[in-house]
Amino acid sequence: MKPVLLPPILSFLSLILLSAMQVVAAPKLPNLIFIMVDDMGYHDLGCYGSKTILTPNIDRMAKEGMRFTDCYSGDTVCASARSTLMTGYHKGHTPVRGNSGGVPLFPEDVTIAEVLKKAGYTTGGFGKWGLGNQGKDGAAERQGFDLFYGYYNQWHAHTYYTHLFRNSKKVELNGRYTHHAIYDETIQFIKDNKDEPFFLYCPWTPPHAAYQIPEDEPAWQIYKDKPWKSKDAKVAAAMDTMMDRQVGEITALLKKLGIYDNTLMFFTSDNGAAKRFDGIHNSCGVMQGHKRSLNEGGIRVPMVVRWPGKIKPGSVSGHPWYFPDVMPTLAEIAGVSKEVPKDIDGISVLPTLLGKGEQKQHEYMYWQFGVRAARSGKWKGIGKGGHMYLYDLSKDMAEKNDVSAEHPEITAKFKRYIIEGYREPRSQKDDGKYTGKEKKK
């Protein structure tokens, strides 16, 4: 029997119908939310062992997703940590390596936001940028963000009662608490972009100093009468609980809008705790150091990730990774890995998140801040004062026992790591500290 041939017009219509069906069937890209708070210690969440700070919503997020025990910031201070996150390069290679607050990204630098826009994402940032002043080359809206609302220069962010900026335009708050305004804009961004894939970057400023919180903030009522000698410890706890409530509200909104199941959400801190609050919060636990230190207390951070239906609920991973890995991870999820610069230091952790496929490992992770440090597997090396200190983190998270003499071959590797990890930075003009005085146009 001869095959029946369709008339040309019917064949054409069939192709159109088939193409339309394929478009409809194509899976929608997930929304991506990355919340990074400022100066929260590793042990400041209930799911990481806190006994004094209430964080029920983030704890629930950990039960619904994955909690990492060995995740690290890209640095131990604000600006350079953000630079490693945004660019995928570690501290020895990333463009912004100091913490003056005024050194901007270069126009040619590629950020996570720029990569995700190639996949059709709407991009928004709300909080503290720290990678270029308003109106300059490093400004967030010149680095891939459709909208940025908050502080551009981190020195400006040292108070919670000031004005903010929306895409470099000044916004007066008339005495309103800045984080409340930033949070409201965060919520509005989700509502405005619920129908298309969005990347929401939340570099929220609390619990960074100054330790300020409104008297009528509900979270403050929980802690203000605690018998702790340090008022800063009370305010820091209130700030953490406030943001935890907001994480819960964001989760509820995602469900209300019908986009919860298609949203991947991260929660972390930009570096270790600024104050350890030993004897009260014990924010760094047994770990040595805090912010501005390359000991574990300064760079190991909480990391909780939830993706309904994709990440196994209640899972805990000891995979060691850090901020430069975020860019390639999100790019792989969005299907735009080809847009990521070939020489970045980051490695996608998507296999670990999904529990599928082979997870590539770092030969070493690298940091520098006065001294240089690296981690490779269970080993951590810190080069200081002409000596390479070596620690086995699987047995010595407190970094008390230098075993370099017992492992000369491993110690020699770390000496090589901290030399080859450094590259001379490109010369970049500092935009300067924020004075609060905008130039008149």
C-alpha positions as CSV (number, residue, x, y, z in Angstrom):
1,M,0.0,0.0,0.0
2,K,1.4,3.4,-1.0
3,P,1.8,6.0,1.8
4,V,-0.7,8.8,1.9
5,L,0.9,12.1,1.1
6,L,-0.5,15.2,2.8
7,P,-1.0,18.3,0.8
8,P,1.8,20.9,1.2
9,I,-0.4,23.3,3.2
10,L,-1.4,20.5,5.7
11,S,2.2,19.5,6.1
12,F,3.1,23.1,6.8
13,L,0.3,23.4,9.4
14,S,1.4,20.1,11.0
15,L,4.9,21.4,11.4
16,I,3.6,24.6,13.1
17,L,1.4,22.6,15.4
18,L,4.3,20.3,16.4
19,S,6.6,23.2,17.0
20,A,3.9,24.8,19.2
21,M,3.5,21.6,21.2
22,Q,7.3,21.5,21.8
23,V,7.3,25.0,23.0
24,V,4.5,24.3,25.4
25,A,6.1,21.2,26.6
26,A,9.5,22.9,27.2
27,P,10.2,23.0,31.0
28,K,10.2,26.4,32.5
29,L,13.5,27.6,33.9
30,P,13.4,27.7,37.7
31,N,13.4,31.0,39.6
32,L,16.7,31.5,41.5
33,I,16.9,33.2,44.9
34,F,20.2,33.8,46.6
35,I,19.9,35.3,50.1
36,M,23.3,36.2,51.6
37,V,23.2,38.0,55.0
38,D,26.1,39.9,56.4
39,D,28.4,38.7,59.2
40,M,26.2,35.8,60.4
41,G,28.3,33.2,62.2
42,Y,28.4,29.5,61.3
43,H,26.5,28.5,64.5
44,D,23.9,31.3,64.5
45,L,21.1,29.2,63.0
46,G,19.2,26.5,64.9
47,C,20.0,24.0,62.2
48,Y,23.7,24.6,62.8
49,G,23.5,24.3,66.6
50,S,22.4,27.7,68.0
51,K,20.7,27.4,71.4
52,T,20.0,31.2,71.7
53,I,18.8,32.5,68.3
54,L,15.4,31.5,67.0
55,T,15.4,30.6,63.3
56,P,12.5,28.2,62.7
57,N,11.9,29.1,59.0
58,I,15.5,28.6,57.9
59,D,15.6,25.4,60.0
60,R,12.5,24.2,58.1
61,M,14.2,25.2,54.9
62,A,17.1,22.9,55.9
63,K,14.6,20.0,56.5
64,E,13.0,20.6,53.2
65,G,16.4,20.8,51.3
66,M,20.1,20.4,51.8
67,R,22.4,21.7,54.6
68,F,26.1,22.0,53.9
69,T,28.7,21.5,56.6
70,D,31.7,22.5,54.7
71,C,30.7,25.6,52.6
72,Y,33.0,28.7,52.6
73,S,32.8,32.3,51.7
74,G,35.2,33.5,49.0
75,D,36.8,35.8,51.6
76,T,36.6,36.9,55.2
77,V,35.3,40.5,54.5
78,C,32.4,42.0,52.6
79,A,33.5,43.5,49.2
80,S,36.0,40.8,48.1
81,A,33.6,38.0,49.2
82,R,30.9,39.5,46.9
83,S,33.4,39.8,44.1
84,T,34.2,36.1,44.3
85,L,30.5,35.3,44.3
86,M,29.6,37.5,41.4
87,T,32.6,36.7,39.1
88,G,33.4,33.0,39.9
89,Y,37.1,33.8,40.6
90,H,38.7,33.1,43.9
91,K,40.4,35.8,46.0
92,G,43.7,35.5,44.2
93,H,42.1,36.1,40.9
94,T,38.9,38.1,41.5
95,P,38.8,41.8,40.4
96,V,37.9,43.3,43.8
97,R,40.3,42.1,46.5
98,G,40.3,44.9,49.1
99,N,37.5,46.0,51.4
100,S,37.6,49.8,50.9
101,G,34.1,49.7,49.4
102,G,35.0,51.9,46.5
103,V,37.0,49.6,44.1
104,P,34.6,48.7,41.3
105,L,34.3,45.8,38.9
106,F,35.7,46.5,35.5
107,P,33.2,47.0,32.6
108,E,34.5,43.8,31.0
109,D,34.0,41.7,34.1
110,V,31.2,39.1,33.7
111,T,28.8,38.6,36.6
112,I,26.2,36.0,37.5
113,A,23.5,38.5,36.5
114,E,24.9,39.0,33.0
115,V,25.2,35.2,32.5
116,L,21.6,34.6,33.6
117,K,20.3,37.3,31.4
118,K,21.6,35.3,28.4
119,A,19.0,32.7,29.5
120,G,16.2,35.2,29.7
121,Y,16.2,35.9,33.4
122,T,15.0,39.1,34.9
123,T,17.6,40.1,37.5
124,G,17.2,42.0,40.7
125,G,19.4,42.8,43.7
126,F,18.4,44.2,47.1
127,G,20.8,45.0,49.9
128,K,24.5,45.9,49.9
129,W,26.3,45.8,46.6
130,G,29.9,46.8,47.5
131,L,31.4,46.4,44.0
132,G,31.2,49.9,42.6
133,N,29.6,53.2,43.6
134,Q,26.3,54.5,42.2
135,G,26.6,55.8,38.6
136,K,30.0,54.2,38.1
137,D,31.2,51.3,35.9
138,G,30.9,48.9,38.8
139,A,27.3,49.8,39.7
140,A,25.0,46.8,39.8
141,E,22.7,48.0,37.0
142,R,25.8,48.2,34.7
143,Q,26.8,44.7,35.7
144,G,23.7,42.8,34.6
145,F,21.0,43.8,37.1
146,D,17.8,45.1,35.7
147,L,17.1,46.6,39.2
148,F,19.2,47.2,42.2
149,Y,17.9,48.8,45.4
150,G,19.9,49.4,48.5
151,Y,23.5,50.5,49.3
152,Y,26.2,50.7,46.7
153,N,29.1,51.5,48.9
154,Q,29.5,49.4,52.0
155,W,30.6,52.4,54.1
156,H,27.2,53.8,53.5
157,A,25.8,50.5,54.8
158,H,27.2,51.1,58.3
159,T,23.9,52.6,59.4
160,Y,20.3,51.5,59.1
161,Y,18.9,55.0,59.2
162,T,19.9,56.7,55.9
163,H,18.7,57.0,52.3
164,L,19.1,54.3,49.7
165,F,19.5,54.1,45.9
166,R,17.4,52.6,43.2
167,N,19.5,52.1,40.1
168,S,21.8,54.8,41.3
169,K,19.0,57.3,41.9
170,K,18.7,58.5,45.5
171,V,15.7,57.4,47.5
172,E,14.9,59.3,50.8
173,L,13.4,57.1,53.5
174,N,12.6,59.8,56.0
175,G,13.9,57.9,59.0
176,R,12.5,54.5,58.0
177,Y,14.7,51.4,58.9
178,T,16.6,50.6,55.7
179,H,16.3,46.8,55.9
180,H,12.5,47.0,56.1
181,A,12.5,49.1,52.9
182,I,14.9,46.7,51.2
183,Y,12.7,43.8,52.2
184,D,9.5,45.4,50.9
185,E,11.3,46.0,47.5
186,T,12.4,42.3,47.6
187,I,8.8,41.2,47.9
188,Q,7.6,43.5,45.2
189,F,10.2,42.2,42.8
190,I,8.9,38.6,43.3
191,K,5.3,39.8,42.7
192,D,6.2,41.8,39.6
193,N,8.1,38.9,38.0
194,K,6.1,35.9,39.1
195,D,5.2,34.9,35.5
196,E,8.8,34.7,34.0
197,P,12.0,33.3,35.4
198,F,13.8,35.6,37.7
199,F,17.2,35.8,39.6
200,L,16.7,37.5,43.0
201,Y,20.0,38.4,44.7
202,C,19.5,39.4,48.3
203,P,22.8,40.6,49.9
204,W,21.0,41.7,53.0
205,T,22.9,43.9,55.5
206,P,21.9,42.5,58.9
207,P,23.4,41.4,61.3
208,H,26.3,43.7,60.3
209,A,27.1,46.6,62.6
210,A,25.8,49.1,63.5
211,Y,23.6,47.0,65.8
212,Q,20.4,49.0,65.3
213,I,16.8,47.7,65.2
214,P,13.5,49.5,65.6
215,E,11.9,49.3,69.0
216,D,8.7,48.1,67.4
217,E,10.3,45.3,65.4
218,P,8.6,42.1,66.5
219,A,11.9,40.1,66.7
220,W,13.3,42.7,69.1
221,Q,10.5,42.0,71.6
222,I,11.9,38.4,71.9
223,Y,15.4,39.4,73.0
224,K,15.3,42.9,74.5
225,D,14.8,41.7,78.1
226,K,17.3,38.8,77.9
227,P,19.8,38.8,80.8
228,W,22.7,39.0,78.4
229,K,25.3,41.7,79.3
230,S,25.9,42.6,75.7
231,K,23.1,44.7,74.0
232,D,24.8,44.0,70.7
233,A,24.2,40.3,71.3
234,K,20.5,41.0,71.8
235,V,20.3,43.2,68.6
236,A,22.2,40.7,66.5
237,A,19.9,37.9,67.6
238,A,16.9,40.0,66.8
239,M,18.2,40.8,63.4
240,D,18.7,37.1,62.6
241,T,15.2,36.2,63.8
242,M,13.8,39.1,61.8
243,M,15.4,37.8,58.6
244,D,14.3,34.3,59.5
245,R,10.7,35.5,59.6
246,Q,11.2,37.2,56.2
247,V,12.5,33.9,54.8
248,G,9.3,32.3,56.0
249,E,7.2,35.1,54.4
250,I,9.0,34.7,51.1
251,T,8.4,31.0,51.2
252,A,4.7,31.6,51.8
253,L,4.5,34.1,49.0
254,L,6.1,31.7,46.5
255,K,3.4,29.1,47.5
256,K,0.6,31.7,47.2
257,L,1.9,32.7,43.7
258,G,2.1,29.1,42.6
259,I,5.9,29.2,42.0
260,Y,7.3,27.5,45.1
261,D,7.9,24.2,43.4
262,N,9.9,25.9,40.6
263,T,12.1,28.0,42.8
264,L,15.6,27.2,43.9
265,M,16.6,29.1,47.0
266,F,19.9,29.5,48.8
267,F,20.6,31.0,52.3
268,T,24.1,31.8,53.4
269,S,26.3,34.5,55.0
270,D,29.0,36.6,53.3
271,N,31.7,35.6,55.9
272,G,32.1,34.6,59.5
273,A,30.7,36.4,62.5
274,A,32.1,39.9,63.2
275,K,31.7,39.2,66.9
276,R,31.8,35.7,68.4
277,F,29.6,36.5,71.3
278,D,31.3,33.7,73.2
279,G,29.4,32.7,76.3
280,I,26.1,33.9,74.7
281,H,25.7,32.8,71.1
282,N,29.0,31.1,70.6
283,S,28.7,32.2,66.9
284,C,31.8,30.4,65.8
285,G,31.6,27.4,68.0
286,V,35.0,25.6,68.4
287,M,36.4,27.2,65.3
288,Q,39.2,29.7,65.7
289,G,38.9,33.3,64.4
290,H,36.0,35.4,63.2
291,K,35.5,37.9,60.4
292,R,38.9,39.2,59.1
293,S,40.6,35.9,59.9
294,L,41.3,33.0,57.5
295,N,40.8,30.5,60.3
296,E,37.6,28.5,60.0
297,G,35.6,31.0,62.1
298,G,36.2,33.7,59.5
299,I,35.4,31.9,56.3
300,R,33.3,28.8,56.9
301,V,29.6,29.8,56.5
302,P,26.1,28.3,56.8
303,M,24.6,27.2,53.5
304,V,21.1,25.9,53.1
305,V,19.6,25.1,49.7
306,R,16.0,24.1,48.8
307,W,14.6,23.1,45.5
308,P,11.3,21.2,45.9
309,G,11.2,17.9,44.0
310,K,14.9,18.2,43.0
311,I,16.9,18.3,46.2
312,K,16.4,15.4,48.7
313,P,14.7,16.8,51.8
314,G,16.7,16.7,55.0
315,S,19.9,15.9,53.3
316,V,23.3,17.0,54.7
317,S,26.4,17.3,52.6
318,G,30.1,17.5,53.6
319,H,31.1,18.5,50.1
320,P,33.7,21.3,50.4
321,W,32.8,24.3,48.1
322,Y,32.8,28.0,48.1
323,F,31.4,31.2,46.6
324,P,33.2,31.0,43.2
325,D,31.2,27.8,42.6
326,V,27.8,29.6,42.5
327,M,28.2,31.1,39.1
328,P,28.9,27.8,37.2
329,T,26.1,26.1,39.2
330,L,23.4,28.6,38.3
331,A,24.7,28.8,34.7
332,E,24.4,25.0,34.4
333,I,20.8,25.1,35.8
334,A,19.9,27.8,33.4
335,G,21.5,26.1,30.4
336,V,24.0,28.8,29.7
337,S,27.3,27.3,30.9
338,K,28.9,28.5,27.6
339,E,28.4,32.1,28.7
340,V,30.7,31.6,31.8
341,P,34.3,32.7,31.3
342,K,36.5,29.6,30.6
343,D,39.1,30.4,33.2
344,I,37.0,30.9,36.3
345,D,38.0,29.0,39.5
346,G,34.4,27.9,40.3
347,I,33.1,24.3,39.7
348,S,29.4,23.6,39.5
349,V,27.9,21.8,42.5
350,L,24.7,20.8,40.7
351,P,25.6,17.0,40.9
352,T,25.8,17.3,44.7
353,L,22.5,19.3,44.9
354,L,20.7,16.7,42.8
355,G,22.5,13.7,44.1
356,K,23.2,12.7,40.5
357,G,26.3,12.4,38.4
358,E,30.0,12.8,39.2
359,Q,30.9,15.8,41.3
360,K,34.2,17.4,40.3
361,Q,36.4,18.4,43.1
362,H,38.7,21.4,43.6
363,E,42.4,20.6,43.6
364,Y,42.4,23.3,46.2
365,M,40.3,26.3,47.3
366,Y,42.3,29.6,47.9
367,W,42.0,32.6,50.2
368,Q,44.2,35.6,51.1
369,F,43.8,38.3,53.7
370,G,47.1,39.4,55.2
371,V,48.1,35.7,55.0
372,R,47.3,33.0,52.5
373,A,45.3,29.8,53.0
374,A,44.1,26.9,51.0
375,R,41.9,23.8,51.5
376,S,42.3,20.5,49.6
377,G,40.1,17.6,50.7
378,K,40.3,17.3,54.5
379,W,43.5,19.4,54.7
380,K,43.8,23.1,55.4
381,G,47.0,25.1,55.1
382,I,47.7,28.6,56.3
383,G,51.0,30.3,55.3
384,K,52.0,32.7,58.0
385,G,55.3,34.2,59.1
386,G,57.3,32.0,56.8
387,H,55.7,28.8,58.1
388,M,53.1,26.6,56.5
389,Y,50.6,25.5,59.2
390,L,48.8,22.3,58.2
391,Y,45.5,21.1,59.8
392,D,43.4,17.9,59.3
393,L,40.0,19.4,59.4
394,S,38.3,16.0,59.7
395,K,39.8,15.7,63.2
396,D,40.7,19.3,64.0
397,M,38.0,21.8,63.1
398,A,39.4,24.1,65.8
399,E,42.8,24.2,63.9
400,K,44.8,23.6,67.1
401,N,47.2,20.9,66.0
402,D,49.7,21.9,63.3
403,V,50.7,18.6,61.7
404,S,53.0,20.0,59.0
405,A,56.1,18.3,60.4
406,E,54.3,14.9,60.2
407,H,53.2,15.3,56.6
408,P,56.1,17.0,54.7
409,E,54.8,16.0,51.2
410,I,51.3,17.5,51.9
411,T,52.8,20.6,53.4
412,A,54.9,21.0,50.2
413,K,51.8,20.9,48.1
414,F,50.2,23.7,50.1
415,K,53.3,25.8,49.8
416,R,52.8,25.5,46.0
417,Y,49.1,26.2,46.2
418,I,49.4,29.5,48.0
419,I,52.0,30.6,45.5
420,E,50.2,29.6,42.3
421,G,46.8,30.8,43.6
422,Y,47.9,34.4,43.5
423,R,47.9,36.6,40.4
424,E,48.8,40.3,40.3
425,P,45.5,42.3,40.2
426,R,44.7,44.6,37.4
427,S,45.1,48.3,38.3
428,Q,41.7,49.8,39.2
429,K,40.8,53.3,40.4
430,D,39.1,53.4,43.8
431,D,35.8,55.3,43.7
432,G,36.5,56.2,47.3
433,K,34.5,55.9,50.6
434,Y,30.9,57.0,50.6
435,T,30.5,60.5,52.1
436,G,26.8,60.9,51.6
437,K,27.3,63.9,49.4
438,E,26.2,63.2,45.8
439,K,27.7,65.3,43.1
440,K,25.3,67.7,41.5
441,K,24.7,67.1,37.8
